[in-house]
Amino acid sequence: MNIAIIGYGKMGKMIESIAVERGHHVFLKIDIDNLDEFTQINLGKAQVAIEFTNPETAFDNITRCIEFGVPVVSGSTGWFNRLEEVKTLCAERNGSMLCTSNFSIGVNIFFEINRQLARVMNRFPEYSAVIEEIHHTQKLDAPSGTAITIAEGIIGEIPRIKKWELNGNNKTDAVPICAIRRDSVPGTHHVKYSSEIDDIEIIHTAHSRKGFALGAVMAAEFIHDKKGVFSMKDLLVF
């Protein structure tokens, strides 16, 4: 496939490396220094665009791809309050989009385990849930999109929990998310259910960004000939 990468930082470079390893051609790389090349003519040569930027620019980047008629895969987080607008635009333009809070195959397995565990824990109100996420200091949004997805999985299965709270107290109707930033940490997510008797914990620890980049390229391979709005669940078929 011909792939355009929007956001050519550490993640963009790793995506390029993996895409080339898998036989694809990265012909366009858009970053802050060449935004003038982010045009319909240039992007129109792509079979799919992979977008990894930041919360401030992601929405505009994604909508531009859809308007230009190019399927787009996005791993940016911190913009999901505008997701419904993007879904509407995608439907109006008969476009294609796959966005996720985390492309890692392991993390998406973790999401599924988290939902199944929450479904069981709904029967045991004596346990309270807490989420902890640890990321590198360059990560701009807190909590991470992955931690929010984990929280939403819990909320969807335990009706007594209505919301998540950043660094909140362990209330009966809210799951607190503790966001920690440390140097050189790709990402660790930890869910703990605690009672007076014991704790039950599940943890996902990323060793590098490679898993995120591989998942993004696999998502691009999945979406490039499809129409509609997709998620990693569609790719992995849980």
N, C-alpha and C positions, 0 to 999 in steps of 0.2 A: 504494500500500500504506500501511497504518498501521504506522509504525515506532516502536519504543521504543529510545532510546539509553541505555545504561548506562555511565556515565563521561563526564561533560560537561566535559572539559578542552579543550585546543586541538584535539585530534583529534576529539572529539565534536562540537565546534562546526563543524568543517570538514565532517564527515560530514553534519550537519544541512543545511548550505548546499547540498551537492551533491545530497542526497536531494530537497530541495525543488526544485532546478533540474530534476531528472529526473521531477517530477510526483508525488512521494510526500508523505505527511503525517507529520510527527514530532509525535506528540501527548503523548509522555511522555519526560522527560529526568531520569534518576536520577543524582544526585551525592551527595557526602558530606553535603551540607546537607539533603537530603530523602529519606533512606533509608527513612523511614516510609511513603513512597509506593510502595516496591518491594513491592507486594502482588499476590496472585493476581488480585484483582478488577481492579486497574489494568492489570497486564500482559496479562490475558486479552483486552483490547481490541486488542492488537497482532497483526499478521500475522507479524511477525518482530522480533526484538530484535538490536541490534548492540552488542556489549560490547567496550569498550576501557578497561581499568582498570590494574591492577598485579598482580604475582605473588602478593601476599598475599590479594587478594580475588577474583581471576578464577575460581578453581575453584568457590567458593560461588555466585558470580553465575551461572555457566553451569549448574550443577546446578539452581539454583532455576528458571531459565527452562525447563529440560527437565521438571522436576517440575510446573511450571505449564502445560505443554503448548504452549509457544511455541517455534517454531524460533529458534535462536540462532546468530549469526555472531560469532566472537571473534577479535580480533587481539592479545589480551594474550599476553605471553610470560613465561617463567620459572616456569610451573606444569606443564609437559608431563610431569613425573615422575608425574602423576596422570591422564594422558590415558586410560589403559586403564579407570580407574574411570568416567570420563565416558562412554566408549564403551559400557561395560556398562549403565550407567543409561539411556543413549539407546535401547539395544536393548530393555531391560525396559519402558520407557515408550512404545515406538514413537515416539520423538522424532526431532528433526532438529537437526543441528549441522554447522557448517563452521568449522573453526579452522585458522589458519595462522600461521607466524612472520612473514609479510609479505604484505600484500594487493596490493602494487604489481604491475601487469601486467609491467613491465620486469624486476622482480626475479624473478618466476616464469619469465620467459624465460631469465634469467641462471641460475636453478637448472637448467634443462634443458641449457643450454650447458655448465654446470659438469659435469653428469653425463656428457655425451657426451665432453668433453675428458678426464675422468678415465678413461673407458673406453679411450681411445686411450693415455693415459699409463701404463696398467697394463702395457703391453708394454715400457716403458722404465724399469727400476728405477734407472738412473743419475740420474733426476730426483727431487728431493724437493719436497713441497708445503708451502706456508705460507699461512695465511689472516690477513688483517688487516681489522678492522672499526673504523670511526670513527663515533661518535654524539655527540649533545648531552649536556651534563653532567647533565641531569635524568633520563637513562635509568637505571633502577634495576638492571637485570640485566646481567651481563657473564659470558661473551660474549653478544652479542645472539642472539635466537632465530634470526635470519636466518643468522648465522655458523654456528650449530650445524647448521642445515639444510644449508648448503653443505658442512660437514665430513661430515655423514652421507651426502651424495651421493658424496663422494670415497671414503669408507670402503666404501660399497656396491659400488663399481666396482673398487677396488684391494684385493684380499684381504690383501696384506702390511701394509696400514695397518689397525690394529685399533681405534683410539680417537682422540679429540682431547684436547688439553691446553691449558688457558688459560695463555698466556705460557710455554709449555713449550719445551724444547729440540727441535731438529729430529732426532728419533729415527726409526729406520727403521720402527717399528711405530706411530707416532703423528704426527698432523698438528697443529702448534702453531697456536693462535689468539691473535693479539695484539689486545687490546681497548683502544682509545684513546678518551678522552672530551674533547671540545672544545666551546666555546660555539657555539651556532647551527649545528650540523651535523645535517641531517636523517638522513643515513646514507650511508656509503660502504663498499663491500665489495670486497675485492681478493684474488684467488687468484693465487699465483705458484708455478710449477714451476721449480726451479733445478738446473742441472748445472754442471760445470766449463766447459762450452763456451758455454752460453747460458741465457737465461731465457724462459719463456713466461708471459704474464700476461693475465688478464681482470679487468675492473673494472666495477662498477656504482656510479654516483653519483646519488643523489637530489637534485634541486634544491629540492624542497619536500615537504610532507606531503600535497599534493593527490593524488598518485598512490596513496597508501595509502588515503585516504578514498574515492576513486572505486572502487577495487577492493573495498572493504568494502560499498559500496552495490550494486555489481554482484553480489557474493556473496549479498547479501540478496535481490535480485531472482531469483537462481538457485534459492535454497533454500526459499523461502517456501511452496511447494506440494509439497515432497518429504519423504520419510521416510528416515532413515538418517544415517550419518556421511560427510561429504564433505570434499574438499580443493580447493585452487585448480586442481589438475590436472583435476578433474572439470569445473570451470567452463571452463577454457581448452582442454581436450581435446588435450593433447600426445600 
